[in-house]
Amino acid sequence: MSQGARDAVFPTRMTLTIYKSKKVAAQTGYDLLKKKSDALMLRFRAVTKDIKDAKETVGAEMRTATFSVSEATYTAGDFKHKVLDGAHTASFRLSTRQDNVAGVRLPIFTPVVETDEAADSIGLAGGAKSITRCRNKFGKALAGIVRLASLQTAFRTLDDAIKLTNRRVNALDNVVIPRILNTIAYIESELDEMEREEIFRIKKVLEVKRRHLAVEEAERRIDRERRVDEAKKRGVPL
């Protein structure tokens, strides 16, 4: 009898067929999940590298944009209140879409920049170029932040999906498939044992029949010999 965890089943040919089908299905599921895990890991490594590059880029752009504020303030004076008074609608918006990676949906954020004429008119009296340059640098930095946020969101989503997929892969590889294989081995061993018992039983039946036939044949032979002896004694021709 096979060792290891197995299902409590009655060993029959039908049960064996069912568990062989389960084995094929479990192995197919394992192969598909393994491929999914590999695809997710490939994308995960790419996202990790992009996050590293994006953080460095955003850090440099934020330093440049912060320095440009000082330049614009030096050239155009304090213009913050003008920007706040003229900001009526958002000039920077986000559009979202989803990217499908091996069945896992990753949110992708894309910046959408709209022209703000009120902002363009700030600083016409002086320092307009400095203010425009400052705004463009902050817009570039903000676009980098949006890309970084998109990458970090994808990073977390991929990390959760990889952990879940790997748990399923490990469960199939270490629990489900071995349990099915142990059950199949148990059923096959029991069926083999039943077959050996059946063969032994048939041999015993044939042996008993042969004994009965031999006894009957011996009794018939003795009976014939007795009749022949009686006929000889009586002088009856045979």
Residue frames relative to the residue before (quaternion, step in Angstrom):
aa qw qx qy qz dx dy dz
M 1.0000 0.0000 0.0000 0.0000 0.00 0.00 0.00
S 0.4973 -0.6809 0.4526 0.2901 3.59 -0.92 0.87
Q 0.3719 -0.7160 0.5523 0.2097 3.54 -1.18 0.69
G 0.6271 0.5468 -0.3996 0.3847 3.57 -1.27 0.38
A 0.6648 -0.5045 0.3726 0.4059 3.52 -1.33 0.28
R 0.0890 0.7822 -0.6101 0.0895 3.54 -1.00 0.87
D 0.5633 -0.5806 0.4605 0.3654 3.54 -1.31 0.21
A 0.4441 -0.6611 0.5338 0.2842 3.53 -1.20 0.63
V 0.1718 0.7882 -0.5603 0.1878 3.57 -0.17 1.33
F 0.4555 -0.6319 0.5463 0.3078 3.52 -1.34 0.34
P 0.3888 -0.7668 0.4564 0.2293 3.61 -0.56 1.10
T 0.2163 0.7417 -0.6073 0.1850 3.54 -0.47 1.28
R 0.6568 -0.5038 0.3780 0.4145 3.57 -1.26 0.25
M 0.6317 0.5309 -0.3297 0.4587 3.58 1.03 -0.74
T 0.6520 0.5039 -0.3121 0.4729 3.58 0.95 -0.86
L 0.6307 0.5318 -0.3294 0.4593 3.57 1.02 -0.78
T 0.6454 0.5149 -0.3151 0.4681 3.60 0.99 -0.83
I 0.6444 0.5242 -0.3190 0.4564 3.58 0.98 -0.87
Y 0.7164 0.4496 -0.2689 0.4608 3.59 0.84 -0.91
K 0.5896 0.5322 -0.3776 0.4760 3.58 1.14 -0.41
S 0.6241 0.5128 -0.3312 0.4877 3.59 1.11 -0.68
K 0.6329 0.5200 -0.3274 0.4711 3.58 1.03 -0.78
K 0.6252 0.5440 -0.3380 0.4460 3.57 1.02 -0.76
V 0.6572 0.5014 -0.3083 0.4708 3.59 0.95 -0.90
A 0.6637 0.5021 -0.3061 0.4622 3.59 0.93 -0.90
A 0.6651 0.4970 -0.3099 0.4632 3.60 0.92 -0.86
Q 0.6578 0.4992 -0.3199 0.4645 3.60 0.96 -0.79
T 0.6326 0.5186 -0.3284 0.4723 3.59 1.04 -0.76
G 0.6534 0.5067 -0.3063 0.4717 3.58 0.96 -0.86
Y 0.6358 0.5265 -0.3285 0.4591 3.57 1.01 -0.78
D 0.6624 0.5055 -0.3097 0.4579 3.59 0.91 -0.90
L 0.6677 0.4999 -0.3055 0.4593 3.60 0.94 -0.89
L 0.6753 0.4844 -0.2978 0.4698 3.58 0.92 -0.88
K 0.6173 0.5362 -0.3465 0.4597 3.58 1.09 -0.65
K 0.6482 0.4977 -0.3125 0.4842 3.57 1.01 -0.82
K 0.6328 0.5222 -0.3309 0.4664 3.58 1.02 -0.80
S 0.6508 0.5134 -0.3184 0.4599 3.59 0.92 -0.85
D 0.6507 0.5105 -0.3201 0.4621 3.59 0.97 -0.82
A 0.6572 0.5056 -0.3121 0.4637 3.60 0.98 -0.85
L 0.6564 0.5025 -0.3095 0.4699 3.58 0.99 -0.82
M 0.6463 0.5141 -0.3234 0.4620 3.58 0.99 -0.79
L 0.6244 0.5345 -0.3408 0.4564 3.58 1.03 -0.74
R 0.6775 0.4636 -0.2840 0.4953 3.58 0.94 -0.90
F 0.6166 0.5604 -0.3403 0.4358 3.59 1.04 -0.76
R 0.6594 0.4953 -0.3120 0.4717 3.60 0.93 -0.84
A 0.6465 0.5159 -0.3223 0.4604 3.58 1.00 -0.83
V 0.6564 0.5027 -0.3093 0.4698 3.59 0.98 -0.85
T 0.6258 0.5410 -0.3391 0.4479 3.59 0.99 -0.79
K 0.6634 0.4902 -0.3018 0.4780 3.57 0.95 -0.86
D 0.6514 0.5121 -0.3165 0.4618 3.60 0.99 -0.84
I 0.6264 0.5346 -0.3398 0.4542 3.59 1.03 -0.74
K 0.6380 0.5252 -0.3278 0.4579 3.57 0.96 -0.83
D 0.6817 0.4742 -0.2869 0.4777 3.56 0.90 -0.94
A 0.6595 0.5209 -0.3141 0.4417 3.58 0.97 -0.86
K 0.6325 0.5269 -0.3386 0.4556 3.61 1.00 -0.74
E 0.6565 0.4994 -0.3136 0.4704 3.56 0.95 -0.83
T 0.6642 0.5079 -0.3032 0.4571 3.56 0.97 -0.87
V 0.6661 0.4981 -0.3002 0.4670 3.57 0.92 -0.94
G 0.6289 0.5372 -0.3410 0.4467 3.59 0.98 -0.75
A 0.6728 0.4798 -0.2967 0.4786 3.57 0.93 -0.88
E 0.6662 0.5013 -0.3101 0.4568 3.61 0.95 -0.85
M 0.6475 0.5069 -0.3313 0.4626 3.61 0.98 -0.71
R 0.6311 0.5152 -0.3428 0.4678 3.59 1.01 -0.68
T 0.6575 0.5004 -0.3059 0.4729 3.55 1.00 -0.86
A 0.6697 0.5011 -0.3044 0.4557 3.60 0.92 -0.90
T 0.6414 0.5179 -0.3264 0.4624 3.61 1.00 -0.78
F 0.6580 0.4988 -0.3094 0.4716 3.55 0.99 -0.79
S 0.6307 0.5428 -0.3366 0.4408 3.59 1.09 -0.71
V 0.5704 0.5744 -0.3839 0.4442 3.61 1.17 -0.49
S 0.6504 0.5041 -0.3150 0.4728 3.56 0.97 -0.83
E 0.6403 0.5197 -0.3255 0.4625 3.59 0.99 -0.79
A 0.6829 0.4828 -0.2940 0.4627 3.58 0.90 -0.95
T 0.6370 0.5204 -0.3283 0.4644 3.59 1.03 -0.76
Y 0.6483 0.5141 -0.3143 0.4654 3.56 1.00 -0.77
T 0.7160 0.4457 -0.2570 0.4718 3.58 1.02 -0.82
A 0.8202 0.2632 -0.1032 0.4974 3.60 0.77 -1.06
G 0.5308 -0.6131 0.4330 0.3936 3.57 1.19 -0.09
D 0.7042 -0.4238 0.3338 0.4616 3.55 -1.30 -0.25
F 0.0093 -0.8364 0.5453 -0.0553 3.58 -0.31 1.26
K 0.3850 0.7544 -0.4727 0.2433 3.61 1.22 0.09
H 0.6685 0.4992 -0.3146 0.4526 3.59 0.94 -0.89
K 0.6114 0.5426 -0.3540 0.4544 3.59 1.10 -0.61
V 0.6449 0.5126 -0.3188 0.4687 3.56 1.02 -0.80
L 0.6731 0.4972 -0.3012 0.4572 3.58 0.94 -0.89
D 0.6678 0.4958 -0.3048 0.4640 3.60 0.99 -0.81
G 0.7362 0.4301 -0.2439 0.4621 3.59 1.02 -0.70
A 0.5738 0.5917 -0.3847 0.4155 3.61 1.26 -0.12
H 0.0319 0.8143 -0.5752 0.0704 3.57 -0.25 1.31
T 0.7857 0.1313 -0.0686 0.6006 3.58 1.05 -0.68
A 0.5513 -0.6124 0.4547 0.3380 3.53 -1.20 0.58
S 0.2389 -0.7746 0.5718 0.1262 3.54 -0.92 0.94
F 0.7220 0.3333 -0.2138 0.5673 3.56 1.30 -0.11
R 0.0340 0.8052 -0.5864 0.0816 3.57 -0.55 1.18
L 0.3590 -0.7181 0.5568 0.2132 3.52 -1.35 0.27
S 0.1211 -0.7369 0.6571 0.1022 3.52 -1.15 0.70
T 0.2048 -0.7945 0.5652 0.0859 3.55 -0.99 0.85
R 0.0333 0.7534 -0.6566 0.0123 3.50 -1.24 0.63
Q 0.3759 -0.7270 0.5303 0.2212 3.55 -1.27 0.16
D 0.2033 -0.7535 0.6160 0.1074 3.51 -1.08 0.83
N 0.2770 -0.7801 0.5447 0.1343 3.58 -0.80 1.04
V 0.0195 0.7834 -0.6189 0.0541 3.55 -0.70 1.14
A 0.8259 -0.1855 0.0726 0.5274 3.57 -0.34 1.30
G 0.7502 -0.3982 0.2092 0.4846 3.58 0.97 0.87
V 0.6256 0.5005 -0.3408 0.4920 3.60 1.27 -0.05
R 0.2803 -0.7783 0.5443 0.1394 3.58 -0.71 1.10
L 0.1314 -0.7953 0.5909 0.0335 3.53 -0.68 1.17
P 0.3631 -0.7312 0.5273 0.2356 3.63 -0.75 0.96
I 0.1249 -0.7786 0.6136 0.0416 3.55 -0.94 0.95
F 0.1854 -0.7826 0.5891 0.0784 3.58 -0.77 1.09
T 0.0615 -0.7944 0.6042 -0.0023 3.54 -0.90 1.00
P 0.3695 -0.7396 0.5101 0.2372 3.64 -0.73 0.96
V 0.1289 -0.7580 0.6364 0.0617 3.53 -1.13 0.78
V 0.1435 -0.8109 0.5659 0.0386 3.58 -0.48 1.23
E 0.1337 -0.7845 0.6040 0.0437 3.57 -0.84 1.06
T 0.5104 -0.6597 0.4622 0.3011 3.58 -1.03 0.80
D 0.1288 -0.7743 0.6182 0.0408 3.54 -0.93 1.01
E 0.2915 -0.7905 0.5147 0.1588 3.59 -0.27 1.29
A 0.6116 0.5542 -0.3585 0.4362 3.60 1.07 -0.67
A 0.6625 0.4894 -0.3077 0.4763 3.55 1.03 -0.77
D 0.6260 0.5476 -0.3426 0.4369 3.56 1.09 -0.65
S 0.6828 0.5032 -0.2917 0.4422 3.57 1.11 -0.65
I 0.5180 0.6393 -0.4271 0.3750 3.60 1.25 -0.19
G 0.8324 0.2268 -0.1755 0.4742 3.51 -0.94 0.90
L 0.3310 0.7495 -0.5181 0.2453 3.58 1.14 0.41
A 0.6317 0.5473 -0.3388 0.4320 3.52 1.14 -0.64
G 0.7857 -0.1875 0.1370 0.5734 3.58 1.12 -0.52
G 0.8170 0.2394 -0.1845 0.4911 3.56 -1.01 0.78
A 0.2857 0.7905 -0.5071 0.1905 3.59 1.18 0.39
K 0.6615 0.5160 -0.3162 0.4429 3.56 0.94 -0.86
S 0.6505 0.5180 -0.3200 0.4540 3.55 1.01 -0.82
I 0.6577 0.5023 -0.3070 0.4700 3.59 0.98 -0.86
T 0.6527 0.5097 -0.3142 0.4642 3.58 0.95 -0.88
R 0.6489 0.5104 -0.3120 0.4702 3.56 0.99 -0.85
C 0.6370 0.5250 -0.3207 0.4645 3.56 1.03 -0.80
R 0.6641 0.5026 -0.3018 0.4641 3.56 0.93 -0.92
N 0.6580 0.5127 -0.3179 0.4508 3.59 0.93 -0.81
K 0.6590 0.5046 -0.3137 0.4611 3.56 1.01 -0.81
F 0.6568 0.4823 -0.3166 0.4856 3.58 1.01 -0.74
G 0.6148 0.5377 -0.3466 0.4613 3.59 1.10 -0.65
K 0.6452 0.5091 -0.3082 0.4791 3.56 1.03 -0.79
A 0.6538 0.5034 -0.3088 0.4730 3.56 1.00 -0.84
L 0.6466 0.5171 -0.3188 0.4613 3.58 1.01 -0.81
A 0.6261 0.5205 -0.3359 0.4736 3.59 1.03 -0.75
G 0.6395 0.5130 -0.3226 0.4730 3.58 1.06 -0.72
I 0.6337 0.5222 -0.3274 0.4675 3.59 1.04 -0.76
V 0.6326 0.5218 -0.3291 0.4683 3.57 1.01 -0.81
R 0.6531 0.5019 -0.3139 0.4722 3.60 0.94 -0.86
L 0.6452 0.5110 -0.3201 0.4692 3.57 1.01 -0.81
A 0.6382 0.5171 -0.3262 0.4678 3.60 0.99 -0.79
S 0.6383 0.5234 -0.3221 0.4636 3.56 1.01 -0.81
L 0.6695 0.4975 -0.2945 0.4664 3.57 0.96 -0.88
Q 0.6732 0.4886 -0.3068 0.4625 3.59 0.93 -0.83
T 0.6193 0.5199 -0.3444 0.4770 3.58 1.08 -0.65
A 0.6453 0.5002 -0.3107 0.4867 3.57 1.00 -0.83
F 0.6121 0.5609 -0.3401 0.4417 3.58 1.07 -0.78
R 0.6949 0.4635 -0.2811 0.4725 3.59 0.84 -0.93
T 0.6427 0.5200 -0.3240 0.4599 3.56 0.99 -0.82
L 0.6677 0.4890 -0.2955 0.4772 3.58 0.94 -0.88
D 0.6334 0.5384 -0.3372 0.4417 3.58 0.97 -0.81
D 0.6668 0.4821 -0.3018 0.4815 3.60 0.92 -0.87
A 0.6671 0.5051 -0.3065 0.4537 3.59 0.94 -0.88
I 0.6462 0.5128 -0.3229 0.4639 3.60 1.00 -0.79
K 0.6452 0.5145 -0.3267 0.4607 3.59 0.94 -0.84
L 0.6655 0.4966 -0.3014 0.4687 3.58 0.93 -0.89
T 0.6718 0.4958 -0.3009 0.4607 3.58 0.90 -0.92
N 0.6650 0.4971 -0.3123 0.4618 3.59 0.94 -0.83
R 0.6097 0.5300 -0.3602 0.4665 3.60 1.06 -0.64
R 0.6637 0.4917 -0.3095 0.4711 3.57 0.96 -0.80
V 0.6325 0.5258 -0.3283 0.4645 3.58 1.00 -0.82
N 0.6806 0.4817 -0.2902 0.4696 3.58 0.89 -0.93
A 0.6301 0.5313 -0.3375 0.4546 3.58 1.03 -0.75
L 0.6626 0.4849 -0.3063 0.4816 3.59 0.96 -0.83
D 0.7147 0.4789 -0.2656 0.4351 3.57 0.87 -0.98
N 0.7984 0.3339 -0.1501 0.4781 3.58 0.95 -0.86
V 0.7712 0.3216 -0.1758 0.5205 3.61 1.16 -0.43
V 0.7650 0.4132 -0.2360 0.4341 3.56 0.45 -1.22
I 0.7232 0.4395 -0.2664 0.4614 3.59 0.66 -1.09
P 0.6567 0.4812 -0.3454 0.4668 3.69 0.84 -0.73
R 0.6344 0.5243 -0.3429 0.4528 3.60 1.01 -0.72
I 0.6480 0.5008 -0.3181 0.4777 3.59 0.99 -0.82
L 0.6572 0.5077 -0.3142 0.4600 3.59 0.94 -0.87
N 0.6428 0.5092 -0.3235 0.4721 3.61 0.99 -0.78
T 0.6461 0.5108 -0.3214 0.4672 3.56 1.01 -0.79
I 0.6447 0.5085 -0.3215 0.4716 3.60 0.97 -0.83
A 0.6523 0.5105 -0.3156 0.4629 3.59 0.94 -0.87
Y 0.6391 0.5176 -0.3242 0.4675 3.58 1.02 -0.79
I 0.6650 0.4993 -0.3109 0.4602 3.59 0.86 -0.92
E 0.6701 0.4967 -0.3084 0.4573 3.60 0.89 -0.91
S 0.6551 0.5032 -0.3241 0.4611 3.60 0.96 -0.81
E 0.6576 0.4980 -0.3123 0.4712 3.59 0.99 -0.81
L 0.6483 0.5051 -0.3234 0.4690 3.59 0.98 -0.78
D 0.6321 0.5177 -0.3281 0.4741 3.59 1.03 -0.75
E 0.6502 0.5073 -0.3151 0.4696 3.56 1.00 -0.84
M 0.6477 0.5066 -0.3134 0.4750 3.58 0.98 -0.82
E 0.6444 0.5152 -0.3229 0.4637 3.58 1.02 -0.76
R 0.6467 0.5044 -0.3192 0.4749 3.59 1.00 -0.79
E 0.6389 0.5157 -0.3243 0.4697 3.57 1.03 -0.78
E 0.6442 0.5202 -0.3209 0.4598 3.57 1.01 -0.80
I 0.6497 0.5044 -0.3192 0.4708 3.58 0.98 -0.85
F 0.6444 0.5138 -0.3199 0.4674 3.59 0.98 -0.84
R 0.6538 0.5131 -0.3144 0.4588 3.58 0.97 -0.86
I 0.6444 0.5138 -0.3232 0.4651 3.59 0.97 -0.82
K 0.6403 0.5198 -0.3283 0.4605 3.58 0.98 -0.84
K 0.6530 0.5109 -0.3170 0.4605 3.59 0.96 -0.82
V 0.6397 0.5205 -0.3229 0.4644 3.58 0.98 -0.83
L 0.6669 0.4929 -0.3026 0.4698 3.58 0.93 -0.89
E 0.6353 0.5281 -0.3322 0.4552 3.56 1.03 -0.77
V 0.6504 0.5013 -0.3133 0.4770 3.61 0.97 -0.84
K 0.6409 0.5156 -0.3311 0.4623 3.59 0.98 -0.81
R 0.6511 0.5131 -0.3228 0.4566 3.57 0.95 -0.85
R 0.6305 0.5255 -0.3339 0.4635 3.58 1.03 -0.74
H 0.6562 0.5064 -0.3110 0.4650 3.57 0.92 -0.91
L 0.6553 0.5047 -0.3145 0.4658 3.57 0.97 -0.85
A 0.6467 0.5141 -0.3279 0.4582 3.56 1.00 -0.83
V 0.6473 0.5125 -0.3165 0.4670 3.59 0.99 -0.87
E 0.6650 0.4957 -0.3078 0.4663 3.59 0.92 -0.91
E 0.6472 0.5124 -0.3199 0.4650 3.57 1.00 -0.82
A 0.6471 0.5067 -0.3194 0.4717 3.61 0.99 -0.80
E 0.6502 0.5082 -0.3214 0.4644 3.61 0.96 -0.82
R 0.6479 0.5024 -0.3282 0.4691 3.59 1.00 -0.79
R 0.6514 0.5168 -0.3211 0.4533 3.60 0.96 -0.82
I 0.6476 0.5052 -0.3150 0.4755 3.56 0.98 -0.84
D 0.6480 0.5193 -0.3191 0.4567 3.56 1.00 -0.85
R 0.6472 0.5090 -0.3238 0.4661 3.59 0.98 -0.79
E 0.6612 0.5036 -0.3121 0.4602 3.56 0.94 -0.88
R 0.6340 0.5275 -0.3328 0.4572 3.59 1.03 -0.77
R 0.6603 0.5021 -0.3050 0.4678 3.56 0.98 -0.87
V 0.6344 0.5208 -0.3345 0.4630 3.58 1.00 -0.75
D 0.6578 0.5032 -0.3161 0.4628 3.61 0.93 -0.84
E 0.6561 0.4954 -0.3237 0.4683 3.59 0.94 -0.81
A 0.6448 0.5131 -0.3297 0.4607 3.58 1.01 -0.77
K 0.6423 0.5124 -0.3357 0.4606 3.61 0.96 -0.70
K 0.6524 0.5166 -0.3282 0.4470 3.55 0.94 -0.81
R 0.6941 0.4638 -0.2624 0.4840 3.57 1.04 -0.79
G 0.4238 -0.7082 0.4595 0.3281 3.57 1.25 -0.36
V 0.3927 0.7011 -0.4971 0.3273 3.47 1.18 0.51
P 0.4181 -0.7098 0.4957 0.2751 3.58 -0.71 1.01
L 0.3998 -0.7144 0.5294 0.2228 3.54 -1.08 0.84
